[in-house]
Amino acid sequence: MEHIDPEHHDGTSDATPGGIEAKRRPGELIFGVVMLLASLTLLWSAYGIAGFEALSSAGAIPMATTFVMAIAAAVIVFQTFRLPLDRSETIARDILPGVVLIFAAALVGYGILLKPLGFIPTSVLFLTGAVKLLARRSWGWTLLISCGSLIVIWLIFRIVFSVLMPAGIVPEAEFIQFFRDLTNGGDV
């Protein structure tokens, strides 16, 4: 954290749900409304399973669960709406800073690039960007840490646990077979 504003932050986590007691944080009402709409949508979807024919029908438990979610969300929206807005905080600084948005976009990009590029190149891009952004160190240090971490992750999951990961543009199977041939003494 670059700067702690002593006016409304002491550098510790906010233990009061919703921020300062008796005040509404920026974006809190919008989030509550989104949760209410999501709960109502899920309630409608649960109703579509089997309607409401009996308590033992297939949709009874999902409907009961989403009904409780919708009621809880409605109560939270009502209570939040009545609170005055805390003007000492902003969404960009205190709730959703730029680094969070950058990481959200990076994770979406990681998910999109994972299949066409494969695990290794996509992870190198993601880890290098993440380490460079967060550590703000030299490129040599950044590449050493990100590539070293990726090698350890790859060895553990691909070699030790035999987890298949998208190969993409890297001929991973050929590399593994090459090293297996080396360790078998060249026997074919």
C-alpha positions as CSV (number, residue, x, y, z in Angstrom):
1,M,0.0,0.0,0.0
2,E,1.6,3.3,-1.1
3,H,-0.2,5.7,1.2
4,I,-2.5,5.2,4.2
5,D,-5.0,7.9,4.7
6,P,-5.3,8.3,8.5
7,E,-8.6,10.1,8.0
8,H,-10.5,6.9,7.3
9,H,-7.9,4.0,7.2
10,D,-5.5,2.8,9.8
11,G,-4.0,0.2,7.4
12,T,-5.8,-2.8,8.9
13,S,-8.7,-4.7,7.3
14,D,-12.2,-3.4,7.7
15,A,-13.8,-5.6,10.4
16,T,-17.2,-3.8,10.2
17,P,-19.3,-5.4,7.5
18,G,-20.3,-2.6,5.1
19,G,-17.6,-0.3,6.2
20,I,-18.2,2.5,8.8
21,E,-21.2,1.7,10.9
22,A,-24.3,3.6,9.9
23,K,-22.8,4.6,6.5
24,R,-23.1,3.2,3.0
25,R,-19.9,2.5,1.1
26,P,-19.7,3.5,-2.6
27,G,-21.1,0.8,-4.8
28,E,-22.7,-1.1,-1.9
29,L,-26.3,-0.3,-3.0
30,I,-25.5,-1.3,-6.6
31,F,-24.0,-4.6,-5.5
32,G,-27.0,-5.3,-3.3
33,V,-29.4,-4.7,-6.2
34,V,-27.3,-6.9,-8.5
35,M,-27.5,-9.7,-5.8
36,L,-31.3,-9.2,-5.5
37,L,-31.7,-9.4,-9.3
38,A,-29.5,-12.5,-9.5
39,S,-31.5,-14.2,-6.7
40,L,-34.8,-13.4,-8.4
41,T,-33.3,-14.8,-11.7
42,L,-32.2,-18.0,-9.9
43,L,-35.7,-18.3,-8.2
44,W,-37.3,-18.1,-11.6
45,S,-34.9,-20.7,-13.0
46,A,-35.6,-23.0,-10.0
47,Y,-39.3,-22.6,-10.6
48,G,-38.7,-23.7,-14.2
49,I,-37.3,-27.1,-13.0
50,A,-40.7,-28.5,-12.0
51,G,-42.9,-25.6,-10.9
52,F,-44.4,-25.7,-7.5
53,E,-46.4,-28.9,-7.4
54,A,-45.5,-30.3,-4.0
55,L,-42.9,-30.0,-1.3
56,S,-41.3,-33.2,-2.6
57,S,-41.0,-32.0,-6.2
58,A,-37.6,-31.6,-7.9
59,G,-37.7,-27.9,-7.8
60,A,-38.8,-27.5,-4.1
61,I,-35.3,-27.3,-2.5
62,P,-33.8,-25.0,-5.2
63,M,-36.9,-22.8,-5.0
64,A,-36.7,-22.6,-1.2
65,T,-33.0,-21.8,-1.3
66,T,-33.3,-19.1,-3.9
67,F,-36.4,-17.6,-2.2
68,V,-34.4,-17.2,1.0
69,M,-31.6,-15.6,-1.0
70,A,-34.1,-13.2,-2.6
71,I,-35.6,-12.2,0.7
72,A,-32.2,-11.7,2.3
73,A,-31.0,-9.6,-0.6
74,A,-34.2,-7.5,-0.5
75,V,-33.7,-6.9,3.2
76,I,-30.1,-5.9,2.6
77,V,-31.0,-3.6,-0.2
78,F,-33.7,-1.9,1.9
79,Q,-31.4,-1.4,4.9
80,T,-28.5,-0.2,2.7
81,F,-30.7,2.2,0.8
82,R,-31.7,4.0,4.1
83,L,-28.0,4.6,5.1
84,P,-26.2,7.8,4.1
85,L,-23.4,7.5,1.7
86,D,-19.9,7.7,3.1
87,R,-18.3,10.5,1.1
88,S,-14.8,9.9,2.5
89,E,-14.3,6.9,0.3
90,T,-14.4,6.4,-3.5
91,I,-14.8,3.3,-5.6
92,A,-11.6,3.9,-7.5
93,R,-9.4,4.3,-4.4
94,D,-11.0,2.2,-1.7
95,I,-13.4,-0.3,-3.2
96,L,-12.2,-1.3,-6.7
97,P,-8.7,0.2,-7.3
98,G,-7.0,0.0,-10.7
99,V,-4.8,-3.0,-9.9
100,V,-7.9,-5.1,-9.2
101,L,-9.3,-4.2,-12.6
102,I,-6.0,-5.0,-14.3
103,F,-5.9,-8.4,-12.6
104,A,-9.5,-9.1,-13.5
105,A,-8.7,-8.3,-17.2
106,A,-5.5,-10.3,-17.0
107,L,-7.4,-13.4,-15.7
108,V,-10.0,-13.1,-18.4
109,G,-7.2,-12.8,-20.9
110,Y,-5.5,-15.8,-19.4
111,G,-8.7,-17.8,-19.8
112,I,-9.1,-16.8,-23.4
113,L,-5.4,-17.4,-24.4
114,L,-5.0,-20.7,-22.5
115,K,-6.4,-23.0,-25.1
116,P,-4.8,-21.5,-28.3
117,L,-1.4,-20.6,-26.8
118,G,-1.3,-23.4,-24.1
119,F,-0.4,-23.5,-20.5
120,I,3.3,-22.6,-20.6
121,P,3.2,-19.4,-22.8
122,T,0.0,-18.1,-21.3
123,S,1.3,-18.6,-17.8
124,V,4.7,-17.0,-18.6
125,L,2.8,-13.9,-19.9
126,F,0.5,-13.8,-16.9
127,L,3.1,-14.4,-14.2
128,T,5.6,-11.9,-15.8
129,G,3.0,-9.2,-16.0
130,A,1.7,-9.9,-12.5
131,V,5.2,-10.0,-10.9
132,K,6.3,-6.9,-12.8
133,L,3.2,-4.9,-11.8
134,L,3.2,-5.9,-8.1
135,A,6.9,-6.1,-7.3
136,R,8.1,-3.2,-9.6
137,R,11.5,-4.8,-9.9
138,S,14.0,-5.1,-12.8
139,W,13.1,-7.3,-15.8
140,G,15.8,-9.8,-15.0
141,W,14.4,-10.3,-11.5
142,T,10.8,-10.4,-12.8
143,L,11.7,-13.0,-15.5
144,L,13.7,-15.1,-13.0
145,I,10.9,-15.3,-10.5
146,S,8.0,-15.8,-13.0
147,C,9.8,-18.4,-15.1
148,G,11.3,-20.2,-12.0
149,S,7.8,-20.3,-10.4
150,L,6.3,-21.7,-13.6
151,I,9.0,-24.4,-13.9
152,V,8.2,-25.5,-10.4
153,I,4.5,-25.5,-11.0
154,W,4.8,-27.3,-14.3
155,L,7.1,-30.0,-12.8
156,I,4.8,-30.6,-9.9
157,F,1.5,-30.7,-11.8
158,R,2.6,-32.1,-15.2
159,I,5.4,-34.5,-14.2
160,V,4.6,-35.5,-10.6
161,F,0.8,-35.5,-10.7
162,S,0.5,-36.1,-14.4
163,V,-2.1,-33.4,-14.9
164,L,-2.8,-32.7,-18.5
165,M,-2.6,-29.0,-19.4
166,P,-3.4,-27.4,-22.7
167,A,-0.2,-27.8,-24.9
168,G,-1.0,-25.1,-27.4
169,I,2.0,-23.9,-29.4
170,V,4.7,-25.6,-27.2
171,P,5.4,-29.3,-28.2
172,E,5.3,-30.3,-24.6
173,A,4.8,-34.1,-25.2
174,E,7.9,-34.2,-27.4
175,F,10.0,-32.5,-24.7
176,I,8.8,-34.9,-22.1
177,Q,9.6,-37.9,-24.4
178,F,13.0,-36.5,-25.2
179,F,13.9,-36.3,-21.5
180,R,12.4,-39.8,-20.9
181,D,14.6,-41.1,-23.7
182,L,17.7,-39.5,-22.1
183,T,16.9,-41.1,-18.7
184,N,16.3,-44.5,-20.3
185,G,19.8,-44.5,-21.7
186,G,18.6,-44.1,-25.3
187,D,16.7,-47.4,-25.4
188,V,13.9,-47.3,-27.9
